[in-house]
Structure formats: structure tokens, C-alpha cells
Amino acid sequence: MEKIGIFYTTLKGRTEYIGKLIKKEVEEQNKIMCDIYNIHNKYKNMKEYELIILLTPTYGAGALPKEWNKVLEYLESENIKGKKFALCGTGNGGFYAATFINGLRDLYDFLKDKDAKIIGETNKNDYEYVKSRSEVNGKFIGLAVDLMFSEEVIKKNIDKWIKNIIKE
Ligand SMILES: Cc1cc2nc3c(=O)[nH]c(=O)nc-3n(C[C@H](O)[C@H](O)[C@H](O)COP(=O)(O)O)c2cc1C
């Protein structure tokens, strides 16, 4: 595989930190180069990658941050049919148990409509929350990062997820 592009948005820095952990995992354990960008300014670089990882927090009781609006507007005009995307949502399953990582679903629905290929669904075992729109057929549509989890668990989940998406 050629390089992977990671694109994130963040309000308080946690999602950026998770993005950097993912980059480290891809590069050190899997020997694949990886670039990371804040979508604030660099979203058009998506063109350069065969596999794109999108990372987002959820805010406002279940909402996708508005920073994505211009990115989706841009992708709307691009042909992304068959292009591979993997999704990762950060959130808090304890405080926001009924809308856990909900925002990720908006990215998923958009990409599905554009016939992009979404890879990297994960099991929801071991997560504690009540409801999430980011479940489809009993699985998360991407990697769920509950920021209440220990760093050790988060790293283990990232490691497993990366190995799976590279295989796919
Ligand atoms: C006002 C507010 C609303 C939030 N709503 C949700 C939510 O609906 N679902 C969820 O999983 N997390 C929710 N969170 C938790 C954030 O998603 C989590 O802290 C975020 O991943 C941090 O990302 P950042 O540091 O990159 O901004 C909320 C946090 C705040 C402060």
C-alpha cells in the first residue's frame, strides 16, 4: 500500500492526539507512510491518497462538527466512487451515552451516497453506552474511541483496527 492520509478536526485536541497515535501505529508497526492533516486547511490533499482515514469528535449532543461542511461540499464535487475510507470517532460513552460517537454516522451516510468504499467496521463488545447512530448491523461503522478508556486500551484497539484495515 502507498501512503495513508489522515484527516481530522478537533476542538480540544484529543482527536488530534488520537490521529497522531494512529499515524505512529501505521508507520512503526506496519511500515507504511502516513500524513496527517487538520481539515481546517488541508482537506483538498485527500486526492493524493488511496486510503483515507477520517477522524472526528461528536459535539452538541450527537452532532458532527460544522468544520466538516466545507470538506463535504468539496467531496460532493469529486468522483470518490470506490475510493477507500476508514472512519474513527472520538467521544464519551459515559457522559453522552445516548449519542455516543453519533457524528461519525453523518460522514458514513455521505460517503455511502457517493459510492465510496468504507472499511474498518469494529465490534462493539467492551463499550458501555446506551445508544449510537454509528452502529450498522450490530457493529460500529469505524473505530470508536471512548476517551474514558485508558490509553492502553485505546492503543490496543487502534493497533487491531489498523491491522484489519490494511488487510482489507
Ligand atoms: C458540549 C459537548 C457535547 C458532546 N457531545 C457528545 C456526544 O453527543 N457524543 C459523544 O460521544 N461525545 C460527546 N462529547 C465528547 C466529545 O466528543 C469528546 O470530548 C471529544 O471527542 C473531544 O475531542 P476534541 O478534544 O478533539 O475536541 C461532547 C463533549 C462536549 C464538551
The ligand as an SDF file (V2000), in Angstrom:
LIG
                    3D

 31 33  0  0  0  0  0  0  0  0999 V2000
  -20.7450   20.0290   24.7200 C   0  0  0  0  0  0  0  0  0  0  0  0
  -20.2310   18.6570   24.4150 C   0  0  0  0  0  0  0  0  0  0  0  0
  -21.0590   17.7600   23.7490 C   0  0  0  0  0  0  0  0  0  0  0  0
  -20.6090   16.4450   23.4680 C   0  0  0  0  0  0  0  0  0  0  0  0
  -21.4570   15.5590   22.8450 N   0  0  0  0  0  0  0  0  0  0  0  0
  -21.0320   14.2920   22.6440 C   0  0  0  0  0  0  0  0  0  0  0  0
  -21.8890   13.3220   22.0640 C   0  0  0  0  0  0  0  0  0  0  0  0
  -23.0370   13.6010   21.7250 O   0  0  0  0  0  0  0  0  0  0  0  0
  -21.4130   12.0630   21.8710 N   0  0  0  0  0  0  0  0  0  0  0  0
  -20.1470   11.6890   22.2420 C   0  0  0  0  0  0  0  0  0  0  0  0
  -19.7730   10.5200   22.0560 O   0  0  0  0  0  0  0  0  0  0  0  0
  -19.3010   12.6010   22.8040 N   0  0  0  0  0  0  0  0  0  0  0  0
  -19.7060   13.8640   23.0150 C   0  0  0  0  0  0  0  0  0  0  0  0
  -18.8560   14.7690   23.5860 N   0  0  0  0  0  0  0  0  0  0  0  0
  -17.4870   14.3470   23.9430 C   0  0  0  0  0  0  0  0  0  0  0  0
  -16.5170   14.7800   22.8730 C   0  0  0  0  0  0  0  0  0  0  0  0
  -16.8270   14.1630   21.6310 O   0  0  0  0  0  0  0  0  0  0  0  0
  -15.1080   14.4060   23.2300 C   0  0  0  0  0  0  0  0  0  0  0  0
  -14.7370   15.0870   24.3720 O   0  0  0  0  0  0  0  0  0  0  0  0
  -14.2820   14.7380   22.0130 C   0  0  0  0  0  0  0  0  0  0  0  0
  -14.0000   13.5390   21.3810 O   0  0  0  0  0  0  0  0  0  0  0  0
  -13.0540   15.5080   22.2570 C   0  0  0  0  0  0  0  0  0  0  0  0
  -12.4900   15.7700   21.0110 O   0  0  0  0  0  0  0  0  0  0  0  0
  -11.5330   17.0130   20.7650 P   0  0  0  0  0  0  0  0  0  0  0  0
  -10.6690   17.1800   22.0110 O   0  0  0  0  0  0  0  0  0  0  0  0
  -10.7290   16.6030   19.6000 O   0  0  0  0  0  0  0  0  0  0  0  0
  -12.3700   18.2190   20.5030 O   0  0  0  0  0  0  0  0  0  0  0  0
  -19.2900   16.0610   23.8610 C   0  0  0  0  0  0  0  0  0  0  0  0
  -18.4640   16.9950   24.5220 C   0  0  0  0  0  0  0  0  0  0  0  0
  -18.9150   18.2700   24.8080 C   0  0  0  0  0  0  0  0  0  0  0  0
  -17.9990   19.2180   25.5420 C   0  0  0  0  0  0  0  0  0  0  0  0
  1  2  1  0
  2  3  1  0
  2 30  2  0
  3  4  2  0
  4  5  1  0
  4 28  1  0
  5  6  2  0
  6  7  1  0
  6 13  1  0
  7  8  2  0
  7  9  1  0
  9 10  1  0
 10 11  2  0
 10 12  1  0
 12 13  2  0
 13 14  1  0
 14 15  1  0
 14 28  1  0
 15 16  1  0
 16 17  1  0
 16 18  1  0
 18 19  1  0
 18 20  1  0
 20 21  1  0
 20 22  1  0
 22 23  1  0
 23 24  1  0
 24 25  2  0
 24 26  1  0
 24 27  1  0
 28 29  2  0
 29 30  1  0
 30 31  1  0
M  END
$$$$
